[in-house]
Amino acid sequence: MAEFAESLDSLWAVQKHDLAIVRAQDSIDKTNRETAASLAKLEARQAKLAERQAEQRKLHNEHKELEGELHRLDERVKQLEGQGTEAGMEAATKQRAKIDEMEMKGLDLITAVATAEANVEAAKAEVEAYRATHEATAAAHAEVIKAAEAVIDAEKEARAESVANVVPELLQVYEEVNARHPGKALCHLEGEFCGGCQSELNTQLQMQIRARKEILRCRNCTRILDV
């Protein structure tokens, strides 16, 4: 059964490649999550800018409408005063009181518009500053992903060479277990315990594992066992 023992040795090489692939893929996944989080922060700032721009437009339109109404009332006052009647002068006085009230509101609107404009400029600056940060982060992340993908390609190529030295029956079981325990399907016997889940193994199974003549698995975690 030297062939089977040699297959186990080759399987350790296969697992070494699989573990490197798993770690590289984890790095890619983590980097993609960080890139997505950075983009989400940029989009949040852009949404904040859009809200402030909408508020600025709303206040600007209110002020424009107020100015239009003031102009209309002013013209109306002139017409009433032009009548030269007591009723006309009384109506003009009421309209002027309304104009005074609206002009006070207009002053408040001017202040609000100025504040809104300042808020928009601040939000624009924040967006541009964070955009630069995000672009730098995304560029750095792209390099990390590129490097990790290169590792995966190299490990897959090396894995194929190691796989060729594993007997089909053992490889089939390994692939099944590796799907559940990526990069950790094969584990050592550690004293009386499974090196994967630390379950205690009976004496007979321990002896069989040390003989390295057949496929043996932990009943608890299903990993393949070896010395």
C-alpha positions as semicolon CSV with decimal commas, in nm:
position;residue;x (nm);y (nm);z (nm)
1;M;0,000;0,000;0,000
2;A;0,297;0,228;-0,055
3;E;0,099;0,387;-0,336
4;F;-0,177;0,492;-0,094
5;A;0,074;0,637;0,154
6;E;0,235;0,834;-0,129
7;S;-0,112;0,957;-0,230
8;L;-0,163;1,087;0,121
9;D;0,169;1,272;0,098
10;S;0,060;1,424;-0,235
11;L;-0,279;1,509;-0,086
12;W;-0,109;1,723;0,177
13;A;0,047;1,917;-0,111
14;V;-0,296;1,951;-0,271
15;Q;-0,438;2,085;0,055
16;K;-0,150;2,330;0,089
17;H;-0,247;2,475;-0,248
18;D;-0,617;2,473;-0,157
19;L;-0,549;2,660;0,167
20;A;-0,349;2,923;-0,022
21;I;-0,636;2,957;-0,270
22;V;-0,889;2,994;0,014
23;R;-0,680;3,263;0,182
24;A;-0,633;3,451;-0,145
25;Q;-1,007;3,432;-0,216
26;D;-1,082;3,552;0,138
27;S;-0,850;3,846;0,072
28;I;-1,040;3,925;-0,248
29;D;-1,377;3,900;-0,073
30;K;-1,259;4,119;0,215
31;T;-1,117;4,376;-0,025
32;N;-1,438;4,382;-0,228
33;R;-1,638;4,441;0,091
34;E;-1,409;4,727;0,189
35;T;-1,438;4,880;-0,159
36;A;-1,816;4,851;-0,143
37;A;-1,819;5,013;0,202
38;S;-1,602;5,298;0,075
39;L;-1,834;5,347;-0,223
40;A;-2,136;5,346;0,008
41;K;-1,977;5,625;0,213
42;L;-1,918;5,827;-0,104
43;E;-2,277;5,770;-0,216
44;A;-2,403;5,879;0,128
45;R;-2,210;6,204;0,092
46;Q;-2,347;6,251;-0,259
47;A;-2,700;6,194;-0,129
48;K;-2,638;6,451;0,145
49;L;-2,521;6,699;-0,120
50;A;-2,832;6,632;-0,330
51;E;-3,054;6,696;-0,026
52;R;-2,880;7,026;0,046
53;Q;-2,904;7,130;-0,319
54;A;-3,277;7,050;-0,317
55;E;-3,319;7,260;-0,001
56;Q;-3,123;7,544;-0,161
57;R;-3,346;7,535;-0,472
58;K;-3,659;7,525;-0,255
59;L;-3,555;7,830;-0,054
60;H;-3,440;8,013;-0,366
61;N;-3,777;7,951;-0,533
62;E;-3,961;8,066;-0,220
63;H;-3,758;8,386;-0,218
64;K;-3,820;8,442;-0,588
65;E;-4,196;8,391;-0,540
66;L;-4,190;8,631;-0,244
67;E;-4,016;8,896;-0,451
68;G;-4,278;8,852;-0,722
69;E;-4,558;8,891;-0,469
70;L;-4,392;9,201;-0,319
71;H;-4,368;9,356;-0,664
72;R;-4,735;9,282;-0,726
73;L;-4,838;9,433;-0,392
74;D;-4,623;9,739;-0,449
75;E;-4,794;9,799;-0,783
76;R;-5,131;9,753;-0,616
77;V;-5,042;10,012;-0,349
78;K;-4,950;10,262;-0,617
79;Q;-5,285;10,204;-0,787
80;L;-5,476;10,251;-0,462
81;E;-5,287;10,568;-0,372
82;G;-5,342;10,695;-0,722
83;Q;-5,718;10,683;-0,669
84;G;-5,689;10,973;-0,423
85;T;-5,979;10,842;-0,216
86;E;-6,001;10,776;0,154
87;A;-6,097;10,414;0,089
88;G;-5,805;10,379;-0,149
89;M;-5,557;10,523;0,104
90;E;-5,694;10,295;0,378
91;A;-5,656;9,989;0,152
92;A;-5,306;10,103;0,055
93;T;-5,209;10,129;0,422
94;K;-5,324;9,772;0,483
95;Q;-5,128;9,653;0,182
96;R;-4,816;9,833;0,300
97;A;-4,846;9,660;0,637
98;K;-4,860;9,330;0,452
99;I;-4,557;9,434;0,245
100;D;-4,362;9,515;0,563
101;E;-4,447;9,173;0,703
102;M;-4,344;9,000;0,382
103;E;-4,020;9,198;0,363
104;M;-3,929;9,070;0,711
105;K;-3,998;8,720;0,589
106;G;-3,785;8,800;0,285
107;L;-3,491;8,894;0,507
108;D;-3,525;8,562;0,689
109;L;-3,534;8,384;0,354
110;I;-3,221;8,564;0,236
111;T;-3,041;8,444;0,547
112;A;-3,175;8,091;0,495
113;V;-3,067;8,095;0,129
114;A;-2,718;8,211;0,224
115;T;-2,693;7,936;0,486
116;A;-2,819;7,678;0,234
117;E;-2,560;7,793;-0,022
118;A;-2,285;7,759;0,237
119;N;-2,411;7,412;0,327
120;V;-2,409;7,311;-0,039
121;E;-2,051;7,431;-0,085
122;A;-1,942;7,246;0,228
123;A;-2,114;6,928;0,106
124;K;-1,950;6,965;-0,237
125;A;-1,609;6,996;-0,076
126;E;-1,678;6,692;0,140
127;V;-1,785;6,488;-0,165
128;E;-1,478;6,585;-0,366
129;A;-1,243;6,516;-0,076
130;Y;-1,395;6,176;-0,010
131;R;-1,411;6,098;-0,383
132;A;-1,032;6,133;-0,396
133;T;-1,000;5,909;-0,090
134;H;-1,234;5,650;-0,240
135;E;-1,053;5,649;-0,575
136;A;-0,719;5,599;-0,401
137;T;-0,868;5,321;-0,190
138;A;-1,027;5,154;-0,492
139;A;-0,699;5,171;-0,685
140;A;-0,508;5,014;-0,395
141;H;-0,776;4,747;-0,359
142;A;-0,755;4,669;-0,731
143;E;-0,384;4,596;-0,688
144;V;-0,456;4,370;-0,391
145;I;-0,715;4,179;-0,592
146;K;-0,483;4,151;-0,892
147;A;-0,209;4,005;-0,672
148;A;-0,452;3,763;-0,504
149;E;-0,585;3,648;-0,841
150;A;-0,229;3,583;-0,956
151;V;-0,173;3,371;-0,645
152;I;-0,491;3,175;-0,715
153;D;-0,388;3,108;-1,075
154;A;-0,041;2,993;-0,968
155;E;-0,176;2,773;-0,689
156;K;-0,434;2,613;-0,917
157;E;-0,162;2,527;-1,167
158;A;0,059;2,377;-0,897
159;R;-0,242;2,197;-0,748
160;A;-0,308;2,021;-1,079
161;E;0,040;1,872;-1,068
162;S;-0,010;1,744;-0,712
163;V;-0,358;1,608;-0,790
164;A;-0,209;1,385;-1,060
165;N;-0,026;1,190;-0,788
166;V;-0,336;1,113;-0,578
167;V;-0,535;0,793;-0,635
168;P;-0,886;0,873;-0,770
169;E;-1,076;0,719;-0,476
170;L;-0,889;0,931;-0,223
171;L;-0,914;1,243;-0,435
172;Q;-1,291;1,202;-0,473
173;V;-1,341;1,181;-0,097
174;Y;-1,105;1,473;-0,043
175;E;-1,296;1,695;-0,286
176;E;-1,623;1,615;-0,109
177;V;-1,481;1,695;0,233
178;N;-1,297;2,002;0,104
179;A;-1,630;2,145;-0,012
180;R;-1,736;2,148;0,356
181;H;-1,399;2,237;0,506
182;P;-1,218;2,446;0,241
183;G;-0,842;2,405;0,274
184;K;-0,881;2,192;0,586
185;A;-1,021;1,860;0,464
186;L;-0,713;1,661;0,566
187;C;-0,588;1,671;0,922
188;H;-0,330;1,505;1,145
189;L;-0,385;1,260;1,424
190;E;-0,287;1,455;1,735
191;G;-0,221;1,204;2,008
192;E;-0,561;1,042;2,057
193;F;-0,756;1,323;1,896
194;C;-0,867;1,447;1,556
195;G;-0,654;1,747;1,464
196;G;-0,954;1,910;1,299
197;C;-1,223;1,902;1,568
198;Q;-1,032;1,757;1,866
199;S;-1,272;1,464;1,898
200;E;-1,124;1,165;2,078
201;L;-1,055;0,867;1,850
202;N;-1,067;0,504;1,959
203;T;-0,749;0,294;1,974
204;Q;-0,840;0,079;1,673
205;L;-0,893;0,383;1,450
206;Q;-0,567;0,534;1,570
207;M;-0,380;0,218;1,467
208;Q;-0,546;0,218;1,127
209;I;-0,456;0,583;1,071
210;R;-0,091;0,515;1,152
211;A;-0,086;0,226;0,905
212;R;-0,177;0,466;0,621
213;K;-0,340;0,193;0,412
214;E;-0,697;0,319;0,368
215;I;-0,921;0,624;0,370
216;L;-1,013;0,700;0,730
217;R;-1,234;0,985;0,845
218;C;-1,335;1,146;1,171
219;R;-1,688;1,044;1,261
220;N;-1,753;1,388;1,409
221;C;-1,621;1,635;1,148
222;T;-1,581;1,393;0,851
223;R;-1,224;1,509;0,778
224;I;-0,974;1,265;0,634
225;L;-0,725;1,156;0,898
226;D;-0,350;1,100;0,862
227;V;-0,048;1,080;1,090
